Amino acid sequence: MGGETLNISPLVAWVIALTQLLTFGLAVWNLVSSGTKANARRLDEHAALIQGHGDRLALLEMARKEGPTQKDFHDLDLRMTKLQGALEVMIERLKPVEAIAIRLQEAAIEQGRAK
């Protein structure tokens, strides 16, 4: 072993260069991934919004299934037609009662005039 000394200055230069490259690479990675994080957050917001629309659509579909159908409206129309016919019959049957009431009222007026 002679009087040779260990010279690490070239190694230090390489370590510094690698450190600088690593720092630059991390800075670029952070810039790129920050946009990705923002996009991921926006995608999560949109997913929640779409889920809300899906829930509302499911409620509307359920309400439509439980609502009256065309057959129900047709049955209702038939019943209303029958009811209208029954009311017309009742009106015809009450006309004599109306005439009696009018005659009684006229008789009461005549009796009031006679006194």
ABEGO torsion letter per residue (X at the ends): XBABBBBAAAAAAAAAAAAAAAAAAAAAAAAAAAAAAAAAAAAAAAAAAAAAAAAAAAAAAAAAAABBBAAAAAAAAAAAAAAAAAAAAAAAAAAAAAAAAAAAAAAAAAAAAAX
